[in-house]
Amino acid sequence: MNTVALVALARPTFDLACAQANFDNARHLLQELGAEVVGPAKLVMTAEDVAAVKLPEAGLHILFMASFSDASPAVELLSNVPGPILLWSMREPGAVGERLKLNSLCGANLAAHALMNVRQSVRHLHGNADEAAVRSSLVAALAGQLPDNHTPILINGEMASEADAQRALNSLIGKKIGAIGEAPVGFTPCVYDGSKLQSIFGLDVQQISIDSVFERIAKVPAERTAKAYASAVTAQPSLADVNVEEATKVSSVEVALDDWRAEEMLDAIAIRCWPEFPTDFGACICSSLSRLSDQGTVTACERDVLGAATMLVCEALGSTENYLVDIVDLDAAAGLLRLWHCGSAATKLAVDPMHAMQYIHCNRRLGVAGNFSLKTGPVTLFRIDRDVNPSNSTGLRMVVSRGESISAPNHFQGNTATVLTEPNAASLVNGIITGGYPHHLVISWIDVRPGIRRMAQMLGIPLTEW
């Protein structure tokens, strides 16, 4: 009998009943297929849960993403076991317009990046236990044949001129990114090397603590907060229906961040937006980032400095407002992905900017986050990432692809773009996950690929284009 070490990760802010039911079904399927399943029968969510896990030797290790989770448990439990690890993500349940109940696919993406950082390898399986294709994949895996790490066909497209790329690079020199707080635990894509950003792109990073920002917010005069709140309500009247105390707090954050931006002459802000803001401050600050973005400041949540740098590069190549998104849903039959984040998109990016609904955060149930679908049209998906390959002297790598954002309801609370991808959507997801690329991609409504290709060539940064 095959021994399978099965570990399920989850986070309490998601639908734990659904997560546990999916996990139970996964265990039952593996046992039905003849596997001896070892590992905890309950969801692993806390540091105490992780410490209690004792995995015996097994022929196959499966990391089951019952919901989203940070990647630290995956690294602690599976970094040193024989790989590849089989990462199993679930389909997103629920009706259109509801919150993301699981966000399992994004969790698998994040775990893969972290495991790659410690030289572990992964294979990916997406789908629920009652699907015939999932059953077939597991039968093969138990026989020693893991899913293929297939990727789309690589592209080598037309390049921009060296002069145009150099102008874009020159425009980046001296630009500043304000980084607030530390990267969230287990969010390896949000770790950055400031010296690399300076030497390669000429970007400066100004780092301050989350406590320093809270002190700044506390000093914002009440009349300035009231003025910012009134302006926000005028711009988006739906804000008036959000809890006034929470919305007012978010306006004070907008004022404090904009003052800091002006003092330091910042071009971008990457902020640790949780857990301290919802738990200690009592509000979710997504809409403050949206407002700053509407006014011309690049903003990135989860203290993703490299994400902010990617957004600045897109702007240097001709993009206007862009957005940092997760891949949260795959419809392989339709050839589309749903790209999402929890509500910090500039209202200029809305399908209907005049009615870009302001609402509560999908998980934390606190104000204020945008709740509107993103505009349609051809899009570029791009990301600059750290490269752990020691032979790459730049320490960076890039990945880029292309698609079209199509007309669709806002599928998940927050900001959703429904994108038909130019490469096969399932292969693209598989390539990103098995390649250990970040869970955050930048979506831009302009084709910046010619400039990216030339820039990568000039800088010596490895580029994967699908």
Secondary structure, 3 states (H helix, E strand, C coil): CCEEEEEEECCCCCCHHHHHHHHHHHHHHHHHCCCEEECCCCCECCHHHHHHCCCCCCCEEEEEECCCCCCHHHHHHHCCCCCCEEEEECCCCCCCCCCCCCCHHHHHHHHHHHHHHCCCCEEEEECCCCCHHHHHHHHHHHCCCCCCCCCCCCCCCCCCCHHHHHHHHHHHCCCEEEEECCCCCCCHHHCCCHHHHHHHHCCEEEEECHHHHHHHHHCCCHHHHHHHHHHHHHHCHHHHHCCHHHHHHHHHHHHHHHHHHHHHCCCEEEECCCCHHHHHHCCCCHHHHHHHHHCCCEEECCCCHHHHHHHHHHHHCCCCCCEEEEEEEEECCCCEEEEEECCCCCHHHECCHHHCCEEECCCCCCEEEECCCECCEEEEEEEEEECCCCCCCCCEEEEEEEEEEECCCCCCCCEEEEEEECCCHHHHHHHHHHCCCCCEEEEECCCCHHHHHHHHHHHCCCEEEC
